[in-house]
């Protein structure tokens, strides 16, 4: 069972197939309101007059599906 299902319930649906995104690391916790994932990505940062690319960890939270939409 996935961590987000253990913390938020077995019926929680992400809206996508997690196995299609193996780089997402499940960091869900019962104190978080939504499933949470971290992943490493290359990010552009503006330094001086040129763009420099560096790797950073990003944090992703998946919100609940709104029933009225």
Predicted model as a PDB file, atoms N, CA, C, CB and O in Angstrom, pLDDT in the B-factor column:
MODEL        1                                                                  
ATOM      1  N   UNK A   1       0.845  -1.168   0.000  1.00 84.00           N  
ATOM      2  CA  UNK A   1       0.000   0.000   0.000  1.00 84.00           C  
ATOM      3  C   UNK A   1       0.900   1.244   0.000  1.00 84.00           C  
ATOM      4  CB  UNK A   1      -0.966  -0.009   1.225  1.00 84.00           C  
ATOM      5  O   UNK A   1       1.924   1.279   0.682  1.00 84.00           O  
ATOM      6  N   UNK A   2       0.511   2.242  -0.759  1.00 91.00           N  
ATOM      7  CA  UNK A   2       1.253   3.491  -0.824  1.00 91.00           C  
ATOM      8  C   UNK A   2       1.140   4.256   0.489  1.00 91.00           C  
ATOM      9  CB  UNK A   2       0.752   4.351  -1.983  1.00 91.00           C  
ATOM     10  O   UNK A   2       0.153   4.131   1.213  1.00 91.00           O  
ATOM     11  N   UNK A   3       2.165   5.051   0.783  1.00 94.00           N  
ATOM     12  CA  UNK A   3       2.185   5.851   2.005  1.00 94.00           C  
ATOM     13  C   UNK A   3       0.980   6.791   2.071  1.00 94.00           C  
ATOM     14  CB  UNK A   3       3.487   6.657   2.090  1.00 94.00           C  
ATOM     15  O   UNK A   3       0.356   6.921   3.124  1.00 94.00           O  
ATOM     16  N   UNK A   4       0.645   7.452   0.946  1.00 93.00           N  
ATOM     17  CA  UNK A   4      -0.481   8.401   0.971  1.00 93.00           C  
ATOM     18  C   UNK A   4      -1.793   7.695   1.292  1.00 93.00           C  
ATOM     19  CB  UNK A   4      -0.599   9.131  -0.376  1.00 93.00           C  
ATOM     20  O   UNK A   4      -2.658   8.285   1.939  1.00 93.00           O  
ATOM     21  N   UNK A   5      -1.966   6.442   0.854  1.00 93.00           N  
ATOM     22  CA  UNK A   5      -3.171   5.684   1.187  1.00 93.00           C  
ATOM     23  C   UNK A   5      -3.198   5.302   2.662  1.00 93.00           C  
ATOM     24  CB  UNK A   5      -3.264   4.429   0.321  1.00 93.00           C  
ATOM     25  O   UNK A   5      -4.262   5.306   3.282  1.00 93.00           O  
ATOM     26  N   UNK A   6      -2.056   4.977   3.223  1.00 93.00           N  
ATOM     27  CA  UNK A   6      -1.987   4.652   4.646  1.00 93.00           C  
ATOM     28  C   UNK A   6      -2.344   5.869   5.494  1.00 93.00           C  
ATOM     29  CB  UNK A   6      -0.586   4.140   5.015  1.00 93.00           C  
ATOM     30  O   UNK A   6      -3.022   5.744   6.513  1.00 93.00           O  
ATOM     31  N   UNK A   7      -1.887   7.040   5.071  1.00 92.00           N  
ATOM     32  CA  UNK A   7      -2.088   8.249   5.859  1.00 92.00           C  
ATOM     33  C   UNK A   7      -3.451   8.902   5.628  1.00 92.00           C  
ATOM     34  CB  UNK A   7      -1.002   9.237   5.548  1.00 92.00           C  
ATOM     35  O   UNK A   7      -4.032   9.462   6.557  1.00 92.00           O  
ATOM     36  N   UNK A   8      -3.968   8.836   4.391  1.00 89.00           N  
ATOM     37  CA  UNK A   8      -5.186   9.574   4.037  1.00 89.00           C  
ATOM     38  C   UNK A   8      -6.375   8.686   3.680  1.00 89.00           C  
ATOM     39  CB  UNK A   8      -4.897  10.482   2.887  1.00 89.00           C  
ATOM     40  O   UNK A   8      -7.455   9.189   3.367  1.00 89.00           O  
ATOM     41  N   UNK A   9      -6.184   7.394   3.724  1.00 89.00           N  
ATOM     42  CA  UNK A   9      -7.279   6.467   3.448  1.00 89.00           C  
ATOM     43  C   UNK A   9      -7.114   5.756   2.119  1.00 89.00           C  
ATOM     44  CB  UNK A   9      -8.593   7.200   3.468  1.00 89.00           C  
ATOM     45  O   UNK A   9      -6.580   6.308   1.158  1.00 89.00           O  
ATOM     46  N   UNK A  10      -7.579   4.531   2.087  1.00 88.00           N  
ATOM     47  CA  UNK A  10      -7.430   3.693   0.897  1.00 88.00           C  
ATOM     48  C   UNK A  10      -8.221   4.201  -0.297  1.00 88.00           C  
ATOM     49  CB  UNK A  10      -7.855   2.289   1.209  1.00 88.00           C  
ATOM     50  O   UNK A  10      -7.896   3.854  -1.432  1.00 88.00           O  
ATOM     51  N   UNK A  11      -9.235   5.003  -0.080  1.00 85.00           N  
ATOM     52  CA  UNK A  11     -10.097   5.467  -1.168  1.00 85.00           C  
ATOM     53  C   UNK A  11      -9.589   6.731  -1.850  1.00 85.00           C  
ATOM     54  CB  UNK A  11     -11.480   5.711  -0.644  1.00 85.00           C  
ATOM     55  O   UNK A  11     -10.164   7.150  -2.855  1.00 85.00           O  
ATOM     56  N   UNK A  12      -8.525   7.355  -1.334  1.00 87.00           N  
ATOM     57  CA  UNK A  12      -8.028   8.588  -1.935  1.00 87.00           C  
ATOM     58  C   UNK A  12      -7.498   8.291  -3.338  1.00 87.00           C  
ATOM     59  CB  UNK A  12      -6.921   9.229  -1.051  1.00 87.00           C  
ATOM     60  O   UNK A  12      -6.684   7.386  -3.522  1.00 87.00           O  
ATOM     61  N   UNK A  13      -7.962   9.055  -4.317  1.00 86.00           N  
ATOM     62  CA  UNK A  13      -7.535   8.911  -5.713  1.00 86.00           C  
ATOM     63  C   UNK A  13      -6.674  10.109  -6.105  1.00 86.00           C  
ATOM     64  CB  UNK A  13      -8.766   8.785  -6.665  1.00 86.00           C  
ATOM     65  O   UNK A  13      -7.092  11.253  -5.931  1.00 86.00           O  
ATOM     66  N   UNK A  14      -5.489   9.858  -6.628  1.00 91.00           N  
ATOM     67  CA  UNK A  14      -4.592  10.933  -7.042  1.00 91.00           C  
ATOM     68  C   UNK A  14      -5.065  11.633  -8.311  1.00 91.00           C  
ATOM     69  CB  UNK A  14      -3.199  10.388  -7.254  1.00 91.00           C  
ATOM     70  O   UNK A  14      -4.843  12.832  -8.479  1.00 91.00           O  
ATOM     71  N   UNK A  15      -5.713  10.895  -9.201  1.00 89.00           N  
ATOM     72  CA  UNK A  15      -6.116  11.458 -10.488  1.00 89.00           C  
ATOM     73  C   UNK A  15      -5.126  11.109 -11.579  1.00 89.00           C  
ATOM     74  CB  UNK A  15      -6.260  12.966 -10.387  1.00 89.00           C  
ATOM     75  O   UNK A  15      -5.302  11.509 -12.730  1.00 89.00           O  
ATOM     76  N   UNK A  16      -4.091  10.369 -11.232  1.00 92.00           N  
ATOM     77  CA  UNK A  16      -3.108   9.886 -12.203  1.00 92.00           C  
ATOM     78  C   UNK A  16      -2.492   8.605 -11.656  1.00 92.00           C  
ATOM     79  CB  UNK A  16      -2.004  10.966 -12.491  1.00 92.00           C  
ATOM     80  O   UNK A  16      -2.619   8.302 -10.469  1.00 92.00           O  
ATOM     81  N   UNK A  17      -1.835   7.869 -12.517  1.00 94.00           N  
ATOM     82  CA  UNK A  17      -1.219   6.603 -12.130  1.00 94.00           C  
ATOM     83  C   UNK A  17       0.195   6.882 -11.609  1.00 94.00           C  
ATOM     84  CB  UNK A  17      -1.187   5.600 -13.335  1.00 94.00           C  
ATOM     85  O   UNK A  17       1.079   7.264 -12.377  1.00 94.00           O  
ATOM     86  N   UNK A  18       0.402   6.693 -10.318  1.00 94.00           N  
ATOM     87  CA  UNK A  18       1.678   6.995  -9.697  1.00 94.00           C  
ATOM     88  C   UNK A  18       2.831   6.203 -10.311  1.00 94.00           C  
ATOM     89  CB  UNK A  18       1.601   6.722  -8.220  1.00 94.00           C  
ATOM     90  O   UNK A  18       3.955   6.704 -10.363  1.00 94.00           O  
ATOM     91  N   UNK A  19       2.584   5.002 -10.767  1.00 94.00           N  
ATOM     92  CA  UNK A  19       3.649   4.183 -11.365  1.00 94.00           C  
ATOM     93  C   UNK A  19       4.186   4.785 -12.663  1.00 94.00           C  
ATOM     94  CB  UNK A  19       3.134   2.775 -11.633  1.00 94.00           C  
ATOM     95  O   UNK A  19       5.268   4.402 -13.107  1.00 94.00           O  
ATOM     96  N   UNK A  20       3.457   5.718 -13.285  1.00 97.00           N  
ATOM     97  CA  UNK A  20       3.939   6.391 -14.498  1.00 97.00           C  
ATOM     98  C   UNK A  20       4.979   7.462 -14.164  1.00 97.00           C  
ATOM     99  CB  UNK A  20       2.764   7.023 -15.261  1.00 97.00           C  
ATOM    100  O   UNK A  20       5.625   7.992 -15.068  1.00 97.00           O  
ATOM    101  N   UNK A  21       5.146   7.783 -12.896  1.00 96.00           N  
ATOM    102  CA  UNK A  21       6.064   8.834 -12.450  1.00 96.00           C  
ATOM    103  C   UNK A  21       6.980   8.278 -11.352  1.00 96.00           C  
ATOM    104  CB  UNK A  21       5.272  10.081 -11.932  1.00 96.00           C  
ATOM    105  O   UNK A  21       6.857   8.664 -10.190  1.00 96.00           O  
ATOM    106  N   UNK A  22       7.886   7.385 -11.711  1.00 96.00           N  
ATOM    107  CA  UNK A  22       8.718   6.720 -10.692  1.00 96.00           C  
ATOM    108  C   UNK A  22       9.658   7.663  -9.946  1.00 96.00           C  
ATOM    109  CB  UNK A  22       9.532   5.636 -11.337  1.00 96.00           C  
ATOM    110  O   UNK A  22      10.199   7.291  -8.905  1.00 96.00           O  
ATOM    111  N   UNK A  23       9.861   8.876 -10.460  1.00 96.00           N  
ATOM    112  CA  UNK A  23      10.743   9.828  -9.795  1.00 96.00           C  
ATOM    113  C   UNK A  23      10.068  10.499  -8.594  1.00 96.00           C  
ATOM    114  CB  UNK A  23      11.202  10.884 -10.786  1.00 96.00           C  
ATOM    115  O   UNK A  23      10.748  11.148  -7.799  1.00 96.00           O  
ATOM    116  N   UNK A  24       8.745  10.358  -8.446  1.00 97.00           N  
ATOM    117  CA  UNK A  24       8.040  10.934  -7.297  1.00 97.00           C  
ATOM    118  C   UNK A  24       8.228  10.043  -6.074  1.00 97.00           C  
ATOM    119  CB  UNK A  24       6.531  11.116  -7.608  1.00 97.00           C  
ATOM    120  O   UNK A  24       7.911   8.854  -6.111  1.00 97.00           O  
ATOM    121  N   UNK A  25       8.740  10.618  -5.001  1.00 97.00           N  
ATOM    122  CA  UNK A  25       8.928   9.898  -3.744  1.00 97.00           C  
ATOM    123  C   UNK A  25       7.830  10.328  -2.779  1.00 97.00           C  
ATOM    124  CB  UNK A  25      10.349  10.167  -3.139  1.00 97.00           C  
ATOM    125  O   UNK A  25       7.713  11.504  -2.433  1.00 97.00           O  
ATOM    126  N   UNK A  26       7.038   9.368  -2.357  1.00 97.00           N  
ATOM    127  CA  UNK A  26       5.891   9.638  -1.489  1.00 97.00           C  
ATOM    128  C   UNK A  26       6.365  10.031  -0.093  1.00 97.00           C  
ATOM    129  CB  UNK A  26       4.963   8.406  -1.413  1.00 97.00           C  
ATOM    130  O   UNK A  26       6.997   9.234   0.600  1.00 97.00           O  
ATOM    131  N   UNK A  27       6.063  11.247   0.311  1.00 96.00           N  
ATOM    132  CA  UNK A  27       6.420  11.756   1.639  1.00 96.00           C  
ATOM    133  C   UNK A  27       5.169  12.174   2.404  1.00 96.00           C  
ATOM    134  CB  UNK A  27       7.395  12.947   1.522  1.00 96.00           C  
ATOM    135  O   UNK A  27       5.229  13.062   3.254  1.00 96.00           O  
ATOM    136  N   UNK A  28       4.050  11.546   2.111  1.00 94.00           N  
ATOM    137  CA  UNK A  28       2.785  11.868   2.780  1.00 94.00           C  
ATOM    138  C   UNK A  28       2.887  11.548   4.265  1.00 94.00           C  
ATOM    139  CB  UNK A  28       1.608  11.090   2.141  1.00 94.00           C  
ATOM    140  O   UNK A  28       3.562  10.604   4.675  1.00 94.00           O  
ATOM    141  N   UNK A  29       2.205  12.352   5.048  1.00 91.00           N  
ATOM    142  CA  UNK A  29       2.227  12.203   6.494  1.00 91.00           C  
ATOM    143  C   UNK A  29       0.848  12.564   7.022  1.00 91.00           C  
ATOM    144  CB  UNK A  29       3.334  13.093   7.146  1.00 91.00           C  
ATOM    145  O   UNK A  29       0.157  13.393   6.430  1.00 91.00           O  
ATOM    146  N   UNK A  30       0.444  11.958   8.115  1.00 86.00           N  
ATOM    147  CA  UNK A  30      -0.923  12.171   8.631  1.00 86.00           C  
ATOM    148  C   UNK A  30      -1.176  13.618   9.043  1.00 86.00           C  
ATOM    149  CB  UNK A  30      -1.179  11.257   9.822  1.00 86.00           C  
ATOM    150  O   UNK A  30      -2.334  14.021   9.147  1.00 86.00           O  
ATOM    151  N   UNK A  31      -0.147  14.402   9.278  1.00 88.00           N  
ATOM    152  CA  UNK A  31      -0.342  15.822   9.605  1.00 88.00           C  
ATOM    153  C   UNK A  31      -0.561  16.677   8.361  1.00 88.00           C  
ATOM    154  CB  UNK A  31       0.857  16.349  10.380  1.00 88.00           C  
ATOM    155  O   UNK A  31      -0.999  17.822   8.473  1.00 88.00           O  
ATOM    156  N   UNK A  32      -0.264  16.139   7.175  1.00 88.00           N  
ATOM    157  CA  UNK A  32      -0.492  16.870   5.925  1.00 88.00           C  
ATOM    158  C   UNK A  32      -1.940  16.661   5.497  1.00 88.00           C  
ATOM    159  CB  UNK A  32       0.495  16.400   4.802  1.00 88.00           C  
ATOM    160  O   UNK A  32      -2.502  15.586   5.706  1.00 88.00           O  
ATOM    161  N   UNK A  33      -2.539  17.671   4.906  1.00 88.00           N  
ATOM    162  CA  UNK A  33      -3.928  17.569   4.464  1.00 88.00           C  
ATOM    163  C   UNK A  33      -4.057  16.826   3.141  1.00 88.00           C  
ATOM    164  CB  UNK A  33      -4.535  18.953   4.335  1.00 88.00           C  
ATOM    165  O   UNK A  33      -5.130  16.309   2.827  1.00 88.00           O  
ATOM    166  N   UNK A  34      -2.979  16.764   2.360  1.00 92.00           N  
ATOM    167  CA  UNK A  34      -3.007  16.171   1.023  1.00 92.00           C  
ATOM    168  C   UNK A  34      -1.802  15.266   0.839  1.00 92.00           C  
ATOM    169  CB  UNK A  34      -3.033  17.266  -0.067  1.00 92.00           C  
ATOM    170  O   UNK A  34      -0.818  15.403   1.565  1.00 92.00           O  
ATOM    171  N   UNK A  35      -1.855  14.334  -0.124  1.00 95.00           N  
ATOM    172  CA  UNK A  35      -0.682  13.535  -0.442  1.00 95.00           C  
ATOM    173  C   UNK A  35       0.463  14.450  -0.857  1.00 95.00           C  
ATOM    174  CB  UNK A  35      -0.998  12.516  -1.558  1.00 95.00           C  
ATOM    175  O   UNK A  35       0.250  15.454  -1.536  1.00 95.00           O  
ATOM    176  N   UNK A  36       1.672  14.100  -0.446  1.00 96.00           N  
ATOM    177  CA  UNK A  36       2.836  14.935  -0.702  1.00 96.00           C  
ATOM    178  C   UNK A  36       3.969  14.092  -1.275  1.00 96.00           C  
ATOM    179  CB  UNK A  36       3.288  15.646   0.586  1.00 96.00           C  
ATOM    180  O   UNK A  36       4.201  12.959  -0.854  1.00 96.00           O  
ATOM    181  N   UNK A  37       4.658  14.667  -2.231  1.00 97.00           N  
ATOM    182  CA  UNK A  37       5.744  13.984  -2.917  1.00 97.00           C  
ATOM    183  C   UNK A  37       6.916  14.948  -3.075  1.00 97.00           C  
ATOM    184  CB  UNK A  37       5.279  13.443  -4.298  1.00 97.00           C  
ATOM    185  O   UNK A  37       6.721  16.162  -3.141  1.00 97.00           O  
ATOM    186  N   UNK A  38       8.125  14.411  -3.136  1.00 97.00           N  
ATOM    187  CA  UNK A  38       9.286  15.217  -3.483  1.00 97.00           C  
ATOM    188  C   UNK A  38       9.913  14.620  -4.736  1.00 97.00           C  
ATOM    189  CB  UNK A  38      10.315  15.275  -2.304  1.00 97.00           C  
ATOM    190  O   UNK A  38       9.782  13.425  -5.002  1.00 97.00           O  
ATOM    191  N   UNK A  39      10.589  15.459  -5.493  1.00 97.00           N  
ATOM    192  CA  UNK A  39      11.327  14.997  -6.664  1.00 97.00           C  
ATOM    193  C   UNK A  39      12.442  15.978  -6.966  1.00 97.00           C  
ATOM    194  CB  UNK A  39      10.393  14.835  -7.889  1.00 97.00           C  
ATOM    195  O   UNK A  39      12.369  17.151  -6.600  1.00 97.00           O  
ATOM    196  N   UNK A  40      13.477  15.487  -7.639  1.00 95.00           N  
ATOM    197  CA  UNK A  40      14.603  16.322  -8.009  1.00 95.00           C  
ATOM    198  C   UNK A  40      14.406  16.784  -9.443  1.00 95.00           C  
ATOM    199  CB  UNK A  40      15.948  15.564  -7.844  1.00 95.00           C  
ATOM    200  O   UNK A  40      14.030  15.997 -10.312  1.00 95.00           O  
ATOM    201  N   UNK A  41      14.664  18.080  -9.688  1.00 92.00           N  
ATOM    202  CA  UNK A  41      14.495  18.635 -11.031  1.00 92.00           C  
ATOM    203  C   UNK A  41      15.584  19.668 -11.292  1.00 92.00           C  
ATOM    204  CB  UNK A  41      13.087  19.268 -11.199  1.00 92.00           C  
ATOM    205  O   UNK A  41      16.129  20.268 -10.366  1.00 92.00           O  
ATOM    206  N   UNK A  42      15.886  19.861 -12.569  1.00 87.00           N  
ATOM    207  CA  UNK A  42      16.807  20.923 -12.953  1.00 87.00           C  
ATOM    208  C   UNK A  42      16.023  22.218 -13.055  1.00 87.00           C  
ATOM    209  CB  UNK A  42      17.528  20.596 -14.295  1.00 87.00           C  
ATOM    210  O   UNK A  42      14.996  22.287 -13.730  1.00 87.00           O  
ATOM    211  N   UNK A  43      16.521  23.241 -12.376  1.00 84.00           N  
ATOM    212  CA  UNK A  43      15.830  24.514 -12.288  1.00 84.00           C  
ATOM    213  C   UNK A  43      16.765  25.611 -12.777  1.00 84.00           C  
ATOM    214  CB  UNK A  43      15.349  24.793 -10.839  1.00 84.00           C  
ATOM    215  O   UNK A  43      17.942  25.641 -12.418  1.00 84.00           O  
ATOM    216  N   UNK A  44      16.235  26.512 -13.598  1.00 80.00           N  
ATOM    217  CA  UNK A  44      17.023  27.659 -14.055  1.00 80.00           C  
ATOM    218  C   UNK A  44      17.029  28.729 -12.983  1.00 80.00           C  
ATOM    219  CB  UNK A  44      16.466  28.225 -15.381  1.00 80.00           C  
ATOM    220  O   UNK A  44      15.996  29.042 -12.390  1.00 80.00           O  
ATOM    221  N   UNK A  45      18.187  29.279 -12.747  1.00 74.00           N  
ATOM    222  CA  UNK A  45      18.276  30.404 -11.822  1.00 74.00           C  
ATOM    223  C   UNK A  45      19.058  31.518 -12.507  1.00 74.00           C  
ATOM    224  CB  UNK A  45      18.951  29.984 -10.472  1.00 74.00           C  
ATOM    225  O   UNK A  45      20.054  31.264 -13.184  1.00 74.00           O  
ATOM    226  N   UNK A  46      18.605  32.732 -12.327  1.00 69.00           N  
ATOM    227  CA  UNK A  46      19.218  33.890 -12.976  1.00 69.00           C  
ATOM    228  C   UNK A  46      20.339  34.432 -12.102  1.00 69.00           C  
ATOM    229  CB  UNK A  46      18.165  34.990 -13.256  1.00 69.00           C  
ATOM    230  O   UNK A  46      20.087  34.997 -11.037  1.00 69.00           O  
ATOM    231  N   UNK A  47      21.567  34.259 -12.551  1.00 65.00           N  
ATOM    232  CA  UNK A  47      22.725  34.789 -11.843  1.00 65.00           C  
ATOM    233  C   UNK A  47      23.504  35.653 -12.813  1.00 65.00           C  
ATOM    234  CB  UNK A  47      23.617  33.647 -11.259  1.00 65.00           C  
ATOM    235  O   UNK A  47      23.894  35.201 -13.889  1.00 65.00           O  
ATOM    236  N   UNK A  48      23.726  36.886 -12.429  1.00 57.00           N  
ATOM    237  CA  UNK A  48      24.404  37.871 -13.281  1.00 57.00           C  
ATOM    238  C   UNK A  48      23.633  38.024 -14.571  1.00 57.00           C  
ATOM    239  CB  UNK A  48      25.871  37.456 -13.570  1.00 57.00           C  
ATOM    240  O   UNK A  48      22.432  38.292 -14.554  1.00 57.00           O  
ATOM    241  N   UNK A  49      24.313  37.855 -15.687  1.00 58.00           N  
ATOM    242  CA  UNK A  49      23.668  38.077 -16.984  1.00 58.00           C  
ATOM    243  C   UNK A  49      23.381  36.767 -17.711  1.00 58.00           C  
ATOM    244  CB  UNK A  49      24.542  38.968 -17.857  1.00 58.00           C  
ATOM    245  O   UNK A  49      23.051  36.790 -18.897  1.00 58.00           O  
ATOM    246  N   UNK A  50      23.495  35.640 -17.043  1.00 66.00           N  
ATOM    247  CA  UNK A  50      23.250  34.354 -17.703  1.00 66.00           C  
ATOM    248  C   UNK A  50      22.407  33.446 -16.817  1.00 66.00           C  
ATOM    249  CB  UNK A  50      24.579  33.664 -18.056  1.00 66.00           C  
ATOM    250  O   UNK A  50      22.298  33.643 -15.607  1.00 66.00           O  
ATOM    251  N   UNK A  51      21.821  32.454 -17.455  1.00 70.00           N  
ATOM    252  CA  UNK A  51      21.014  31.482 -16.706  1.00 70.00           C  
ATOM    253  C   UNK A  51      21.889  30.293 -16.330  1.00 70.00           C  
ATOM    254  CB  UNK A  51      19.777  31.014 -17.539  1.00 70.00           C  
ATOM    255  O   UNK A  51      22.658  29.782 -17.144  1.00 70.00           O  
ATOM    256  N   UNK A  52      21.757  29.878 -15.115  1.00 75.00           N  
ATOM    257  CA  UNK A  52      22.504  28.720 -14.639  1.00 75.00           C  
ATOM    258  C   UNK A  52      21.505  27.654 -14.222  1.00 75.00           C  
ATOM    259  CB  UNK A  52      23.454  29.097 -13.457  1.00 75.00           C  
ATOM    260  O   UNK A  52      20.508  27.952 -13.563  1.00 75.00           O  
ATOM    261  N   UNK A  53      21.771  26.414 -14.603  1.00 79.00           N  
ATOM    262  CA  UNK A  53      20.868  25.319 -14.240  1.00 79.00           C  
ATOM    263  C   UNK A  53      21.442  24.571 -13.046  1.00 79.00           C  
ATOM    264  CB  UNK A  53      20.648  24.351 -15.439  1.00 79.00           C  
ATOM    265  O   UNK A  53      22.630  24.249 -13.017  1.00 79.00           O  
ATOM    266  N   UNK A  54      20.600  24.300 -12.072  1.00 85.00           N  
ATOM    267  CA  UNK A  54      21.019  23.519 -10.914  1.00 85.00           C  
ATOM    268  C   UNK A  54      19.915  22.536 -10.558  1.00 85.00           C  
ATOM    269  CB  UNK A  54      21.353  24.437  -9.708  1.00 85.00           C  
ATOM    270  O   UNK A  54      18.754  22.724 -10.924  1.00 85.00           O  
ATOM    271  N   UNK A  55      20.296  21.481  -9.835  1.00 88.00           N  
ATOM    272  CA  UNK A  55      19.317  20.500  -9.388  1.00 88.00           C  
ATOM    273  C   UNK A  55      18.805  20.892  -8.015  1.00 88.00           C  
ATOM    274  CB  UNK A  55      19.926  19.081  -9.360  1.00 88.00           C  
ATOM    275  O   UNK A  55      19.583  21.229  -7.123  1.00 88.00           O  
ATOM    276  N   UNK A  56      17.500  20.845  -7.854  1.00 91.00           N  
ATOM    277  CA  UNK A  56      16.858  21.162  -6.581  1.00 91.00           C  
ATOM    278  C   UNK A  56      15.754  20.152  -6.317  1.00 91.00           C  
ATOM    279  CB  UNK A  56      16.292  22.608  -6.583  1.00 91.00           C  
ATOM    280  O   UNK A  56      15.208  19.545  -7.238  1.00 91.00           O  
ATOM    281  N   UNK A  57      15.442  19.987  -5.051  1.00 94.00           N  
ATOM    282  CA  UNK A  57      14.299  19.166  -4.684  1.00 94.00           C  
ATOM    283  C   UNK A  57      13.056  20.043  -4.662  1.00 94.00           C  
ATOM    284  CB  UNK A  57      14.520  18.476  -3.307  1.00 94.00           C  
ATOM    285  O   UNK A  57      13.063  21.135  -4.093  1.00 94.00           O  
ATOM    286  N   UNK A  58      12.000  19.560  -5.282  1.00 95.00           N  
ATOM    287  CA  UNK A  58      10.725  20.262  -5.306  1.00 95.00           C  
ATOM    288  C   UNK A  58       9.688  19.443  -4.543  1.00 95.00           C  
ATOM    289  CB  UNK A  58      10.260  20.521  -6.765  1.00 95.00           C  
ATOM    290  O   UNK A  58       9.775  18.217  -4.477  1.00 95.00           O  
ATOM    291  N   UNK A  59       8.717  20.130  -3.972  1.00 96.00           N  
ATOM    292  CA  UNK A  59       7.685  19.523  -3.144  1.00 96.00           C  
ATOM    293  C   UNK A  59       6.349  19.665  -3.868  1.00 96.00           C  
ATOM    294  CB  UNK A  59       7.633  20.181  -1.724  1.00 96.00           C  
ATOM    295  O   UNK A  59       5.975  20.764  -4.277  1.00 96.00           O  
ATOM    296  N   UNK A  60       5.643  18.568  -4.024  1.00 95.00           N  
ATOM    297  CA  UNK A  60       4.364  18.547  -4.739  1.00 95.00           C  
ATOM    298  C   UNK A  60       3.275  18.022  -3.813  1.00 95.00           C  
ATOM    299  CB  UNK A  60       4.458  17.674  -6.024  1.00 95.00           C  
ATOM    300  O   UNK A  60       3.432  16.967  -3.196  1.00 95.00           O  
ATOM    301  N   UNK A  61       2.173  18.759  -3.716  1.00 95.00           N  
ATOM    302  CA  UNK A  61       1.005  18.279  -2.981  1.00 95.00           C  
ATOM    303  C   UNK A  61      -0.154  18.135  -3.958  1.00 95.00           C  
ATOM    304  CB  UNK A  61       0.632  19.247  -1.810  1.00 95.00           C  
ATOM    305  O   UNK A  61      -0.358  18.985  -4.825  1.00 95.00           O  
ATOM    306  N   UNK A  62      -0.906  17.057  -3.810  1.00 93.00           N  
ATOM    307  CA  UNK A  62      -2.060  16.769  -4.663  1.00 93.00           C  
ATOM    308  C   UNK A  62      -3.318  17.126  -3.882  1.00 93.00           C  
ATOM    309  CB  UNK A  62      -2.082  15.261  -5.117  1.00 93.00           C  
ATOM    310  O   UNK A  62      -3.573  16.573  -2.812  1.00 93.00           O  
ATOM    311  N   UNK A  63      -4.103  18.053  -4.422  1.00 90.00           N  
ATOM    312  CA  UNK A  63      -5.316  18.500  -3.749  1.00 90.00           C  
ATOM    313  C   UNK A  63      -6.446  17.497  -3.979  1.00 90.00           C  
ATOM    314  CB  UNK A  63      -5.727  19.902  -4.245  1.00 90.00           C  
ATOM    315  O   UNK A  63      -6.383  16.668  -4.886  1.00 90.00           O  
ATOM    316  N   UNK A  64      -7.457  17.586  -3.160  1.00 83.00           N  
ATOM    317  CA  UNK A  64      -8.632  16.735  -3.295  1.00 83.00           C  
ATOM    318  C   UNK A  64      -9.440  17.133  -4.527  1.00 83.00           C  
ATOM    319  CB  UNK A  64      -9.505  16.816  -2.033  1.00 83.00           C  
ATOM    320  O   UNK A  64      -9.482  18.305  -4.900  1.00 83.00           O  
ATOM    321  N   UNK A  65     -10.072  16.160  -5.145  1.00 76.00           N  
ATOM    322  CA  UNK A  65     -10.967  16.407  -6.278  1.00 76.00           C  
ATOM    323  C   UNK A  65     -12.210  17.134  -5.776  1.00 76.00           C  
ATOM    324  CB  UNK A  65     -11.355  15.071  -6.992  1.00 76.00           C  
ATOM    325  O   UNK A  65     -12.817  16.734  -4.783  1.00 76.00           O  
ATOM    326  N   UNK A  66     -12.578  18.198  -6.471  1.00 73.00           N  
ATOM    327  CA  UNK A  66     -13.806  18.923  -6.119  1.00 73.00           C  
ATOM    328  C   UNK A  66     -14.989  18.247  -6.801  1.00 73.00           C  
ATOM    329  CB  UNK A  66     -13.715  20.431  -6.533  1.00 73.00           C  
ATOM    330  O   UNK A  66     -15.007  18.092  -8.022  1.00 73.00           O  
ATOM    331  N   UNK A  67     -15.951  17.858  -6.022  1.00 74.00           N  
ATOM    332  CA  UNK A  67     -17.122  17.143  -6.547  1.00 74.00           C  
ATOM    333  C   UNK A  67     -18.013  18.007  -7.418  1.00 74.00           C  
ATOM    334  CB  UNK A  67     -17.932  16.592  -5.415  1.00 74.00           C  
ATOM    335  O   UNK A  67     -18.741  17.481  -8.259  1.00 74.00           O  
ATOM    336  N   UNK A  68     -17.975  19.333  -7.237  1.00 72.00           N  
ATOM    337  CA  UNK A  68     -18.875  20.219  -7.989  1.00 72.00           C  
ATOM    338  C   UNK A  68     -18.347  20.587  -9.367  1.00 72.00           C  
ATOM    339  CB  UNK A  68     -19.120  21.478  -7.206  1.00 72.00           C  
ATOM    340  O   UNK A  68     -18.996  21.349 -10.084  1.00 72.00           O  
ATOM    341  N   UNK A  69     -17.196  20.071  -9.754  1.00 59.00           N  
ATOM    342  CA  UNK A  69     -16.646  20.379 -11.085  1.00 59.00           C  
ATOM    343  C   UNK A  69     -16.798  19.213 -12.029  1.00 59.00           C  
ATOM    344  CB  UNK A  69     -15.178  20.764 -10.984  1.00 59.00           C  
ATOM    345  O   UNK A  69     -16.391  19.299 -13.187  1.00 59.00           O  
TER     346      UNK A  69                                                      
ENDMDL                                                                          
END                                                                             
